[in-house]
Amino acid sequence: MYRERSAGVAGAVLWTSTAPADPVPTRVLPDGCLDLLWSSRAGLLVAGPDRTAFLSNGGPGERWVGLRLPPGVGPAVLGVPAVELRDRRVPLADLWGPRVTAPLADRAEADAATVLIEVAAYRLRVAGGPDLLGTRVAAALAAGATVAATAAEVGLDPRGLLRRSRHLFGYGPKTLARILRMRRALALARAGVPLAEVAARAGYADQAHLTRDVRAFAGVPPAALLGG
C-alpha cells in the first residue's frame, strides 16, 4: 500500500509504503529527486538521484517512510553534492555520522514521518534554504525549455550550468531535461492521451523516439509502465 501527501517543506512530498506478505520488485523511475528514507528493516537511508529505474525489493511487511525532496533541494538538506549520491542508496549515518543519526533513528521507530520532516526543515533553515537556482532550472526544463534557453535565463554559460546542475541534481541539464520530459509524457499517457499525441506534445520527434527514451530510463517500453 502506497500513499503520499505534501510535507509542507520546500515542496517536498511525504510518502509511506508497506510491502505485502509476498512482495514483488517495484520499478522506481528517475525523477531528479533525492529521498530521505526510513525503513523498518534498514533504518535511516538516503536515495540519490537515479539515471535509470531502480528495482526496489522490500521484505515481507517492510514499512517505508520517505521524504522526496524536489530537484535541486536535496544538497541543502543532506550537505553533500547530489552527484556524490547518484545511483546510490546509503545509510544516513555515512553522511552525518552515527552521533547525529542514532537519536534520530530511535525517534523514527515511533514516528518516522515527523522525524524526516523536522530534520529536513531544520537543516534547510541552517543552510539558508535551498539554492534558488535549482528551482529555476528544474522549472524551466520541466516546462520544456531547451538547455540553451535555460542557461540564458539563469545567466550561466553551458559549462557553468553543467557544473551547477551536477551539484544540485546529480547529472547535467540534458539528462535532467530528458528525465523530466519522460515523466511529463507518462503523465499525459496515464491521462488517456494516445502515445503518438503524447510524443508530439512532450517534444519527441515521433512515437518511436518516445519509446526509445522511456526504455533507456525505465528499462521497459511505455506500454509496460501503462499496463498495456
N, C-alpha and C positions, 0 to 999 in steps of 0.2 A: 504494500500500500504506500503510495507516494502522495504527499501534499506539499504545497508551497504557499508562502504569503510574503508580503512586504515586511522587511525587517526594520524599516524606519531609520536606516543608517546608510547615507550616501548612495541610495538607490539599490542597496543590497537586497537579496531575496533569501529568506529563511526557508529551508526545505527539510522534510522529515521522510524517512522511508523505513519500512520494516520488511525484511525478507521473509518469504513464505517458508513453510516446512521443507519444501523441495525446490529451492531457488534455482533459477537458470541465469546465465550471464546476461547482464544488461548493457546495451550499447550506449555509451555516453558520448555524444558528438562534441567536437570542438566548438567553443563559443567565445574564446578570447578572455574568459574569466579565470580567476583564482578562487578556490574554495577553502574556507576554514572548516574543518570537519571534526566531528566526534563520532566514534564507533563504539558500540557496547563490547566489542572484542578487542579493538586496536587502540582505543583511547583517542587522544587529540592528534590530528594529522593536518597536512596541507596538501591540496591537489593543485599542481601547477597547470599552466595553460597547455593544452594538448594541440598537436598538429594533426593527429589522426584520432579516430574513435578509440576510446578506452573501454575495454570489456570488464565491467565490474562483477566480481564473483563474491557475493556476500554469503556468509554462512547461514544455516537454517535459523530463523528467528532473529538474526542480527539486526540491531536498530542503528540507524544513522540519523544524525542531525547535521545539516550543513548550512553555512552562510556563504552564499555565492556573491562574490564581490565583482561589480561590473568591470568591464575592460578599463584598465588604467588605474584602478583604485587599490588593487592588491599590494603593490610595493609600499605604499604609505602605511598600510596596516601591518604587514609582515616584516618590513625593514630590510628587505633584500630585493635586488632587481628581479623582475619576472623571468628573465632569460635563464637565471640560475635554477629555476624550478620547472622549466619547460619539460613536458612529458614525464614528470616525476610525481610520486606520492611519497612524502617524507614525514616522519614524526615531527610534531611542532617543537619538541624538546631539542631537536637538532638545530633549530633556528634560534630559539630563545633561551635554551639551557634548562635543565631539569629543575633548578631552584625556582624559576619563574613558572614553569608549566605544571609542576607537581600539585601545587594548591589549586590551580585551575582544573586539573584532571579530577581531583577529589570533588570539587563542587559540581563538575559536569555530570558526575554519576547521578546526581539528584535532579539537575535542571540544566541540561547542555545548551538549550536554546538561549537562555538568559546569559550564560557564561560567554557564548560566542558573540552575542550582540554587544554585551557590555565591554568585552576586551577589545573588540573592533572599534567601538565608539571611542574608548579611552585612547587607543593608540593613534586614531585619526586626529583627536584633539592635540595630542603631544606632537604629532607630525605637522600640525598646522593645516590639516585637511588634505584631501587628495590633490594630486597635481592636475590643475585645470586643463593643461594641455591634453592629457589623456582623454578627458571628457570631450573636448572639441574634436580631436582626431577621430575618436570612435564614432561620434555622432555624424561627422561628415562622411566617413566611409560607410556607415550603416545606411545612410541616405542614398548611397550610390555614387558619391563624388569620386573622381579619379584620384590617384595618389598625387599626381602633379598638382591638381587643383587644391587638394587638401594641404599640401606643403605650402603652397602660396597663401592659402587662407590663414594658416597659423604662423606665417613668417619664417619658415625654415627652408633651407636648401635640401635637396634629396638626401645627402649624407647625414645632415642634422636630423631629419625626420626618421631615417633608418635607425640612427643611434638612440634617439629618444624612444622610439617605438619598441625596440628590443628591451629597453629598461622597463617600460610601462606595461607592455603586452606580452613579452616573451618572444616575439617574432617581428619581422619587418611589416611595413604597412601594406605591401602587396598581399602577403599571406593573410593578414587580418581582414583586408578587404574581401578576399575570396571566401573566407570563413563566414563573414557577416552576410555576404551575398547568398551563400548556400542556405543559411538559416532563414533569410528573407524569402528565398524560393520555396523552401519546405513549408513555411508558414502559409504561403499562398496555396500550395498544393493541398495542405490539410484543410484549407477553407473551401476546397472543391474546385479550384481553378485547374483546368486541364494543363498537362505538363508542357505542351507546345506554347500555350499562352504564358505559363509561368516563366519559361525560358526567355521569352521576349520581354516581359515586364520586369524581370530581375536583371536584365542586361547581358544574357548569354547570347552567343552567336546563333544558336539553334538548340533544339532539344537534345541532340547528341552531345553538345558541349556541356549542357547541364548535367547529363548523366555521367560524363567523364569526371566532372568536378566533384559531384557528390560521391562517386565511387572512390576518388582519390582521398577524400577526407573521412568518409564514413565506412569505407571498406565494402560497401554494398551499393547497388543502384537505388534510385529513388523509390521504385516500386516496393522494394523490400522494407523500406522505412515507413511506407504509407499503407502497408498491409495489402498491396496489390500484387 
